[in-house]
Amino acid sequence: MTLVLDSLAVSRGRTAVLHEISLTAGDGEFVCLLGPNGAGKTTVLDTLAGLLRPRAGTLTWDGADLARVPTHRLVSLGISYAMEGRRLFKRLSVADNLMLGVPPRTPRTAAAERLAWVHELFPALAERPGDPAGALSGGQQQMLVIAQALMCRPRLLLLDEPSAGLAPRLVAEVFGGLRRLREDGDGPAVLLVEQDTGDALALCDRGYVIDNGRVAFDGTCDDLADDPRVRAVYLGVTAPAGEDTA
């Protein structure tokens, strides 16, 4: 299964946000979208999720035209969206929040297998199944958001800013779970929007740097991490004297 965006243009209201964005993500591949606030990264995910409609260009998943797919049908296509903001039912238990991510008519044995799987990815959730989601730390709530999105066993996970508002120690725990997900032989492809550029590049296979609604740089994460222009502008690393960053 392959995600393909080709010359995608999207507006929010009357404001043009994306301009001819093209990118791909293959089966099981981790791809990050990097760039400054307001660059259009979340707009890419919202468009894939059917929350916005493109003005021009195409977006396909496994050959299906996502521009024509309503949001409520995404799960049936194998797509799940873990949005920014830790949108949970705070009074419900951790276990109940996880089970809300299971599609209707899923066999009980399959649901139990998925629960065991996400507990392996995020062991902290297995320790507090009966606690209200609102009683968890910020990092644990973020783990719960991701785990809930994984309970439908997606083939593509859209993941928006998992490190937002977290202390460095908690960011490390969240990304630890994502590394375990990547190491899983049957895990989904992940399209990750992230402000923590260093962690994103260390986790993912390829990346796209978006600036002012356009792809400014793209390549393998190793190449992007070594690119002096990316390092200077997006990683805050000053190039050594004499190194060309133009």
C-alpha positions in Angstrom: 0.0 0.0 0.0 1.3 3.4 -0.9 0.3 7.0 -0.1 0.8 9.4 -2.9 0.2 13.2 -2.9 0.8 14.9 -6.2 0.8 18.7 -6.6 -1.7 19.1 -3.7 -3.1 22.6 -3.1 -5.3 23.3 -0.1 -6.9 26.4 1.5 -8.3 27.0 4.9 -11.2 29.4 4.2 -9.9 31.9 1.8 -6.3 31.5 2.8 -4.1 29.3 0.5 -2.0 27.1 2.8 -0.5 24.3 0.6 1.0 24.9 -2.8 1.8 21.9 -5.0 2.8 19.6 -2.2 4.0 16.2 -3.5 5.1 13.3 -1.3 4.9 9.5 -0.8 4.9 7.0 2.0 5.2 3.3 1.3 4.0 0.3 3.2 5.5 0.2 6.7 7.6 3.3 6.1 8.0 6.1 8.6 8.0 9.5 7.0 8.2 12.8 8.9 6.9 16.3 7.9 9.1 19.0 9.4 9.2 22.7 9.3 8.2 25.9 11.3 4.8 26.6 12.9 2.3 27.6 10.3 4.1 25.9 7.4 1.2 23.7 6.5 2.2 20.4 8.1 -1.0 19.7 10.0 -3.0 20.9 6.9 -1.5 17.9 5.1 -2.8 15.5 7.7 -6.2 17.2 7.9 -6.6 16.9 4.2 -5.7 13.2 4.2 -8.3 12.7 6.9 -11.0 14.4 4.9 -11.3 17.4 7.2 -10.2 19.7 4.3 -10.7 19.3 0.6 -8.0 20.0 -2.0 -8.3 22.9 -4.5 -6.0 21.1 -6.9 -3.8 18.0 -7.1 -4.5 14.4 -6.1 -4.1 12.2 -3.0 -4.4 8.5 -3.2 -4.0 5.6 -0.8 -3.6 2.1 -2.3 -5.1 3.5 -5.5 -8.2 5.0 -3.8 -8.9 8.7 -4.3 -8.9 10.1 -0.7 -10.3 13.4 -1.9 -13.6 11.6 -2.4 -13.6 9.6 0.8 -15.6 10.9 3.8 -13.8 11.0 7.1 -15.9 8.2 8.7 -14.8 5.7 6.0 -11.0 6.2 6.7 -10.8 3.3 9.2 -12.3 0.9 6.6 -9.4 1.9 4.3 -6.9 1.2 7.0 -6.2 4.8 8.0 -6.2 6.2 11.5 -5.5 9.8 12.7 -4.0 10.6 16.1 -4.6 14.3 16.3 -2.7 16.8 18.4 -4.3 17.9 21.7 -4.7 14.6 23.6 -8.4 14.3 22.7 -9.5 11.6 25.1 -12.6 10.8 27.2 -10.9 11.9 30.4 -13.5 10.4 32.8 -13.4 7.0 31.1 -10.8 4.5 32.1 -7.6 3.8 30.1 -9.0 0.4 29.0 -12.4 2.0 27.9 -10.6 4.7 25.9 -8.6 2.0 24.1 -11.6 -0.1 23.3 -13.2 2.9 21.7 -10.6 2.6 19.0 -11.8 -0.9 18.0 -14.1 -0.9 15.0 -17.6 -2.3 15.5 -18.1 -6.0 14.9 -14.5 -6.8 15.6 -14.2 -10.3 17.2 -13.5 -10.2 20.9 -10.4 -12.3 20.4 -9.0 -9.9 17.8 -9.7 -6.9 20.2 -7.9 -8.7 23.0 -4.9 -9.3 20.7 -4.8 -5.6 19.7 -4.9 -4.6 23.4 -2.0 -6.9 24.2 -0.1 -5.4 21.2 -0.5 -1.7 22.3 0.4 -2.7 25.8 3.7 -4.1 24.5 4.3 -0.8 22.7 3.4 1.4 25.7 3.8 -0.7 28.9 2.9 2.3 31.1 -0.7 1.9 29.9 -0.8 -1.8 30.9 -0.1 -0.7 34.5 -3.1 1.6 34.8 -6.0 0.0 32.9 -8.7 1.1 35.4 -7.5 4.6 36.0 -9.4 7.6 34.4 -7.6 8.9 31.4 -7.6 12.3 33.0 -5.5 11.0 35.9 -2.6 10.1 33.6 0.5 12.3 33.1 0.7 14.3 29.9 3.1 11.8 28.4 0.9 8.8 29.3 -2.1 10.6 27.8 -0.2 11.0 24.6 0.7 7.3 24.6 -3.0 6.6 25.1 -4.0 8.8 22.1 -1.5 6.9 19.9 -2.5 3.5 21.3 -6.2 4.2 20.7 -5.5 5.1 17.1 -3.6 1.8 16.7 -6.5 -0.3 18.1 -8.1 -0.5 14.6 -4.8 -2.0 13.3 -4.3 0.6 10.6 -2.0 0.3 7.6 -1.4 4.1 7.8 -1.2 6.1 11.0 -1.4 9.9 10.7 0.4 11.3 13.8 0.3 15.0 14.7 2.9 16.5 17.1 3.2 13.7 19.7 5.8 15.6 21.6 3.8 18.8 22.0 3.9 20.2 25.5 5.9 17.3 27.0 9.0 17.4 29.1 12.1 15.8 27.5 11.8 12.7 29.7 8.2 12.1 28.6 9.1 12.8 24.9 11.7 10.0 25.2 9.1 7.6 26.6 6.6 8.4 23.8 9.2 8.0 21.1 10.4 4.8 22.7 6.9 3.4 22.0 7.1 4.7 18.4 10.5 3.0 17.9 8.9 -0.3 19.1 6.1 0.3 16.6 8.7 0.7 13.8 10.5 -2.4 14.8 7.2 -4.4 14.7 7.2 -6.5 11.6 3.5 -5.9 10.9 3.2 -2.3 11.9 1.6 0.5 9.9 3.2 3.2 7.7 3.4 6.4 9.7 3.2 10.0 8.5 4.5 12.0 11.4 4.2 15.8 11.9 6.7 16.8 14.5 8.4 20.0 15.9 11.1 18.0 17.6 13.2 17.7 14.5 16.1 15.7 16.0 13.8 12.9 17.4 11.8 12.8 14.2 14.9 12.4 12.0 16.3 9.7 14.3 13.0 7.7 14.1 11.9 8.0 10.5 13.2 6.6 7.2 12.5 9.7 5.0 11.4 13.3 5.6 10.0 16.4 4.0 10.7 19.9 5.2 7.7 22.1 4.5 8.0 25.9 4.5 5.4 28.4 3.5 3.2 25.6 2.1 5.8 24.1 -0.1 8.4 21.3 0.1 11.7 23.0 0.7 13.8 19.9 1.2 13.2 16.1 1.1 15.3 13.0 1.3 16.4 10.2 3.7 16.5 11.3 7.3 20.2 10.7 7.4 20.7 13.0 4.4 18.4 15.7 5.9 20.3 15.5 9.2 23.6 16.0 7.4 22.4 18.8 5.1 24.0 22.1 6.3 21.0 24.1 5.2 18.5 21.9 7.2 20.9 21.9 10.1 21.3 25.6 10.2 17.6 26.6 9.7 15.6 23.7 11.3 18.0 22.1 13.7 19.6 25.3 15.0 23.1 23.9 14.3 25.6 26.5 13.1 27.8 25.2 10.2 31.5 25.1 10.8 33.5 28.1 9.4 33.9 27.8 5.7 31.0 25.4 5.2 28.6 26.5 2.5 25.0 26.7 3.7 23.6 28.6 0.6 
